[in-house]
Amino acid sequence: MDAAVYVVRAAVYIAAFIVSFYALSALNFNRFVKQGYVLQARLLYWILVLSLAYLSGSFVLALIYIH
């Protein structure tokens, strides 16, 4: 693969990460987390952001079919 494909893939994943982070910031995680479990709540939030970014980025890349 040439360098342009890597740049496009990286840009898609970074954009998906930013959009995922922005979208999940609309949720109120305080309703779902027990009192005193701040570290676990932050870890869950980052796992959700990374998972959603990977899935949505992979979906976009599959749509434009860059491998």
KADA-V451732 format. One record per backbone hydrogen bond with DSSP energy under -0.5 kcal/mol. CO is the residue of the C=O (numbers start at 0). NH is the residue of the N-H. Records with the same first field share a line. If there is no record, write none. Layout:
# KADA-V451732
CO=NH  NH
This chain:
# KADA-V451732
1=4  5
2=6
3=7
4=8
5=9
6=10
7=11
8=12
9=13
10=14
11=15
12=16
13=17
14=18
15=19
16=20
17=21
18=22
19=23
20=24
22=25
23=26
26=28
27=30
28=31  32
33=36
36=40
37=41
38=42
39=43
40=44
41=45
42=46
43=47
44=48
45=49
46=50
47=51
48=52
49=53
50=54
51=55
52=56
53=57
54=58
55=59
56=60
57=61
58=62
59=63
60=64  65
64=66
